[in-house]
Amino acid sequence: MGGAAGHTHRYLIPSLQPIRTRQNPADTQTMTLPDFSTTALLVIILGLFSGSLVKGVLGAGIPAVGLPIMVMVIDPAQAVTLFIVPIAISNVWQIIESGECREAVRRYWPFLILFMAGVWVGAGALTSLDPQLI
């Protein structure tokens, strides 16, 4: 179960090989679409569905529930990347449904700025750190 650049990954389902999107481990700019197996896709869908179900019931919890499920078959950087869009969509949807979008932006704009900075730093860390550290 060796990965790119000599890293070893251990997944709960050992028959699945780690998915790498880098064509060249030294090149962080060259990315391709991952080639997930059918089993990996089903586990990813289960993670997204489970996290979304908890978010719908409790109002929070997509990453807390879904990420541990997805990390069984893919590395953490990919799991986080797959969760960015559903989390953003559900949060925007909640703001729009509340009918107080302008008030929310006015009230929480400092958090939005910090969020964007955090995404920038976090994305850089996920793409450059050793997966064993994550």
Beta strands, then each sheet from edge to edge (+ up, - down):
end
